[in-house]
Amino acid sequence: MDKKEEEKVIKRINELYHTSKERELTPEELEERKKLRSAFLENFRAGFRQQLEDTVVIDKDGKEVTSEKAKEAQRRKGLRKD
Protein backbone atom coordinates (compact mmCIF):
# COMPACT_ATOMS: atom_id res chain seq x y z
CA MET A 1 0.00 0.00 0.00
CA ASP A 2 1.56 3.31 -1.03
CA LYS A 3 1.33 6.52 0.99
CA LYS A 4 -1.59 7.92 -1.02
CA GLU A 5 -3.61 4.72 -0.69
CA GLU A 6 -2.84 4.58 3.04
CA GLU A 7 -4.15 8.14 3.45
CA LYS A 8 -7.38 7.16 1.67
CA VAL A 9 -7.82 4.15 3.94
CA ILE A 10 -7.25 6.25 7.08
CA LYS A 11 -9.65 8.92 5.83
CA ARG A 12 -12.37 6.33 5.17
CA ILE A 13 -11.82 4.65 8.56
CA ASN A 14 -12.22 8.06 10.20
CA GLU A 15 -15.37 8.78 8.19
CA LEU A 16 -16.87 5.49 9.33
CA TYR A 17 -15.89 6.29 12.90
CA HIS A 18 -17.64 9.66 12.81
CA THR A 19 -20.68 8.09 11.15
CA SER A 20 -20.82 5.48 13.90
CA LYS A 21 -21.04 8.26 16.48
CA GLU A 22 -24.06 9.74 14.69
CA ARG A 23 -25.90 6.52 13.90
CA GLU A 24 -25.49 2.78 13.86
CA LEU A 25 -23.41 1.52 10.95
CA THR A 26 -25.04 -0.73 8.38
CA PRO A 27 -23.79 -4.32 8.04
CA GLU A 28 -22.04 -3.29 4.81
CA GLU A 29 -20.30 -0.40 6.56
CA LEU A 30 -19.25 -2.65 9.43
CA GLU A 31 -17.74 -5.12 6.97
CA GLU A 32 -15.98 -2.31 5.09
CA ARG A 33 -14.58 -0.94 8.36
CA LYS A 34 -13.33 -4.39 9.32
CA LYS A 35 -11.56 -4.85 5.96
CA LEU A 36 -10.05 -1.35 6.03
CA ARG A 37 -8.74 -1.79 9.56
CA SER A 38 -7.27 -5.15 8.66
CA ALA A 39 -5.53 -3.74 5.57
CA PHE A 40 -4.21 -0.77 7.54
CA LEU A 41 -2.83 -2.97 10.33
CA GLU A 42 -1.24 -5.37 7.86
CA ASN A 43 0.50 -2.47 6.13
CA PHE A 44 1.56 -0.90 9.44
CA ARG A 45 3.01 -4.17 10.72
CA ALA A 46 4.91 -4.78 7.48
CA GLY A 47 6.44 -1.30 7.63
CA PHE A 48 7.31 -1.67 11.29
CA ARG A 49 8.88 -5.09 10.67
CA GLN A 50 10.90 -3.61 7.80
CA GLN A 51 12.15 -0.80 10.01
CA LEU A 52 13.17 -3.21 12.78
CA GLU A 53 14.92 -5.56 10.37
CA ASP A 54 16.93 -2.67 8.93
CA THR A 55 18.02 -1.37 12.33
CA VAL A 56 21.59 -1.80 13.54
CA VAL A 57 22.11 -1.42 17.30
CA ILE A 58 25.38 -0.03 18.65
CA ASP A 59 26.15 0.02 22.38
CA LYS A 60 27.84 2.91 24.24
CA ASP A 61 31.29 1.40 23.56
CA GLY A 62 30.70 1.39 19.80
CA LYS A 63 30.21 -2.38 19.57
CA GLU A 64 27.38 -3.69 17.40
CA VAL A 65 24.80 -5.57 19.49
CA THR A 66 22.15 -6.18 16.82
CA SER A 67 20.11 -9.33 17.52
CA GLU A 68 20.91 -12.47 15.54
CA LYS A 69 17.34 -12.54 14.22
CA ALA A 70 17.73 -9.03 12.79
CA LYS A 71 21.16 -9.88 11.38
CA GLU A 72 19.73 -12.93 9.61
CA ALA A 73 16.92 -10.86 8.11
CA GLN A 74 19.48 -8.31 6.92
CA ARG A 75 21.58 -11.09 5.35
CA ARG A 76 18.54 -12.43 3.47
CA LYS A 77 17.96 -8.93 2.07
CA GLY A 78 21.60 -8.54 1.08
CA LEU A 79 22.16 -5.75 3.59
CA ARG A 80 24.88 -7.68 5.46
CA LYS A 81 27.91 -9.53 4.21
CA ASP A 82 29.07 -11.11 7.49
C-alpha positions, -999 to +999 in steps of 0.1 A: +000+000+000+016+033-010+013+065+010-016+079-010-036+047-007-028+046+030-041+081+035-074+072+017-078+041+039-073+062+071-096+089+058-124+063+052-118+046+086-122+081+102-154+088+082-169+055+093-159+063+129-176+097+128-207+081+112-208+055+139-210+083+165-241+097+147-259+065+139-255+028+139-234+015+109-250-007+084-238-043+080-220-033+048-203-004+066-193-026+094-177-051+070-160-023+051-146-009+084-133-044+093-116-049+060-101-014+060-087-018+096-073-051+087-055-037+056-042-008+075-028-030+103-012-054+079+005-025+061+016-009+094+030-042+107+049-048+075+064-013+076+073-017+113+089-051+107+109-036+078+121-008+100+132-032+128+149-056+104+169-027+089+180-014+123+216-018+135+221-014+173+254+000+186+262+000+224+278+029+242+313+014+236+307+014+198+302-024+196+274-037+174+248-056+195+221-062+168+201-093+175+209-125+155+173-125+142+177-090+128+212-099+114+197-129+096+169-109+081+195-083+069+216-111+053+185-124+035+180-089+021+216-085+011+222-057+036+249-077+055+279-095+042+291-111+075 
